[in-house]
């Protein structure tokens, strides 16, 4: 089995090495990842300039583009044939709730699905590399169970979040739905050295909402959260509602 690995934290991030090592216990691995931090780039493509892929001595490719670029380039140009799976991560930080709309980690898995390859995004809801590394004992088993699924849904991404606990303290796995998060005070207004107004996006306070079956609740309670995501964003229950607006008249 051939597995493609990518991420949005860059080729040198510890999380991608952890994931690649886990997948090597299952099959052959090729790593194609950005040459630098690409967090928050979502599903963006580099269209305003050419992109380059440098083949590293360790066999991996580093791409001067986004996570989506990496998966697109890998499947259409760098690999001799389509991989069986694409795994993206392990991201340094969670990707839950609305984060999936911004995340380059999730976008890499989405691009895989759009190209006909099952995609899985994995994130760690913490910041300590040592705690993340403890999942080296858990990820091979989890990956092996995922790739063994028969008739994996062709339009589904699995979004996995690991709790901020050493792996031995994890209580189990929950299949969840997306929660919702609200950022307050995440926009900072300041001046540049010439006195011109500038804005910095990021930081602030996060407030989470969602029921017992939400991703953030599972992670907060010490479980691995697995959320199936669908490529079709259509709000099906609202189709009749919008039709009733008679916008064509």
KOLDOKOL-624607 format. One record per residue (C-alpha): x, y, z. Coordinates in steps of 0.2 Angstrom, whole numbers, padded with zeros to 4 digits, always signed. Each point is the difference from the previous one (the first is absolute). Example, Ala and Ser with C-alpha at 12.3 -4.5 7.8 and 13.67 -1.06 7.14 Angstrom:
+0062-0022+0039;+0006+0017-0003;
This chain:
+0000+0000+0000;+0006+0017-0005;-0004+0015+0012;+0003+0018-0004;+0004+0011+0015;-0002+0019+0000;-0004+0014+0013;-0001+0019+0002;+0013+0003+0013;+0014-0004-0012;+0012-0013-0005;+0011+0002+0016;-0014-0001+0013;+0001-0014+0012;-0018-0005-0003;+0003-0006-0018;+0014-0011+0005;-0011-0008+0014;-0014-0003-0013;+0012-0007-0013;+0008-0012+0012;-0017-0006+0005;-0005-0003-0018;+0016-0009-0004;-0006-0014+0011;-0014-0003-0013;+0008+0003-0017;+0011+0011-0011;+0000+0019+0004;+0004+0015-0010;+0000+0017+0009;-0004+0016-0011;-0002+0015+0011;+0002+0019+0000;+0017+0007+0002;-0006+0012+0014;-0015+0003+0012;-0016+0001-0010;-0013-0001+0014;-0016+0009-0004;+0002-0001-0018;-0016-0011-0002;-0003-0007-0017;+0010+0013-0010;+0010-0003-0016;+0015+0009-0006;-0006+0007-0016;+0011+0016-0002;+0017-0008-0002;+0007-0017-0003;+0004-0012+0014;+0015-0011+0003;+0003-0016+0008;+0017-0004+0007;+0005-0018+0002;+0008-0002+0017;+0014-0013+0005;-0012-0009+0011;-0012-0003-0015;-0013+0013+0005;-0005+0015-0011;-0001+0017+0006;-0012+0012-0010;+0000+0019+0000;-0019+0000+0001;-0015-0004+0010;-0006-0017+0007;-0012-0001-0014;+0014+0003-0013;+0010-0014+0008;-0014-0013-0002;-0005+0006-0017;+0018-0001-0006;+0004-0016+0009;-0015-0009-0008;+0001+0007-0017;+0019+0001-0003;+0012-0006+0014;-0007-0018+0003;+0000-0014-0012;-0018-0004+0004;-0014+0006+0012;+0003-0004+0018;-0012-0011+0009;-0002+0013+0014;+0005+0018+0004;+0003+0004+0018;+0003+0018+0005;+0008+0006+0017;+0003-0003+0013;-0004+0019+0002;+0007+0009+0015;-0016+0007+0007;-0018-0006-0001;-0012+0001-0016;-0017-0001+0007;-0017+0009-0004;+0002+0015-0012;+0019-0003+0000;-0003-0013-0014;-0004+0015-0012;+0017+0008+0003;+0011-0015+0003;+0013-0004-0013;+0002-0017+0009;-0019-0004-0004;+0002+0008-0017;+0014-0013-0005;-0012-0014+0004;-0014+0009-0009;+0011+0001-0016;+0003-0018+0001;-0018-0004+0000;-0004+0011-0014;+0014-0009-0010;-0008-0017+0004;+0011-0005+0015;-0006-0003+0018;+0006+0015+0011;+0003+0000+0018;+0005+0015+0011;+0008-0002+0017;+0003+0014+0012;+0007+0001+0018;-0010+0012+0012;+0016+0005+0009;+0017+0008-0001;+0012-0011+0008;+0010-0010-0012;+0004-0014+0013;-0018-0003+0003;-0004-0001-0018;+0015-0012-0003;-0009-0012+0013;-0013-0004-0014;+0014-0009-0009;-0007-0015+0009;-0018+0003-0005;+0000+0007-0018;+0006-0016-0008;-0015-0010+0006;-0012+0014-0004;+0007+0002-0018;+0000-0019-0003;-0019-0001+0005;-0004+0015-0011;+0009-0007-0015;-0008-0017+0003;-0018+0007-0002;-0009-0008-0015;-0009+0012-0012;+0007+0015+0008;-0013+0014-0005;+0007+0009-0015;-0007+0017+0005;+0005+0000+0018;+0015+0008+0010;+0004-0006+0017;+0005+0014+0012;+0009-0007+0015;+0005+0010+0015;+0011-0007+0014;-0002+0007+0018;+0013+0009+0009;+0005-0015+0010;+0014-0013+0000;-0007-0014-0011;-0001-0012+0016;-0013+0011+0008;-0012+0001-0015;-0017-0007+0004;-0004-0007-0017;-0008+0006-0016;-0016+0009-0004;-0008+0003-0017;-0006+0018+0001;-0008+0015-0009;+0008+0017-0002;-0002+0011+0015;+0000+0019-0002;+0013+0013+0006;+0000+0018+0002;+0016+0011+0000;-0002+0016+0010;+0014+0014+0000;+0009-0009-0014;+0003+0016-0010;+0014+0011+0006;+0001+0018-0006;+0018+0008+0001;+0012+0012-0009;+0015-0004-0011;+0016+0009+0003;-0006+0014-0012;-0016+0003+0010;-0011-0009-0013;-0014-0010+0007;+0001-0019-0002;-0010-0015+0006;+0006-0017+0007;-0012-0015-0001;+0002-0014+0013;+0000-0003+0018;-0015+0005+0011;-0011-0011+0010;-0009-0015-0006;-0018-0005+0005;-0006-0017-0005;-0018-0006-0001;-0007-0016-0005;-0009-0016+0007;+0007-0015+0008;+0004-0008-0017;+0010+0015-0006;+0019-0001-0004;+0006+0013+0013;-0010-0009+0014;+0008-0016-0004;+0018+0007-0001;-0003+0010+0016;-0006-0016+0009;+0016-0010-0006;-0006-0009-0015;+0006-0001-0018;-0013+0009-0011;-0004-0007-0017;-0011+0011-0010;-0006-0006-0018;-0001+0016-0011;-0009+0000-0017;+0006+0009-0015;-0018+0006-0005;-0004+0016+0010;-0018+0001-0006;-0012+0004+0014;-0013-0014-0006;-0013+0004+0013;-0001+0018-0007;-0002-0004-0018;-0019+0001+0001;+0001+0016+0011;+0011+0009-0013;-0011-0006-0014;-0015+0007+0009;+0008+0017-0001;-0005+0000-0019;+0016+0010-0004;-0003-0004-0018;-0015+0011-0001;
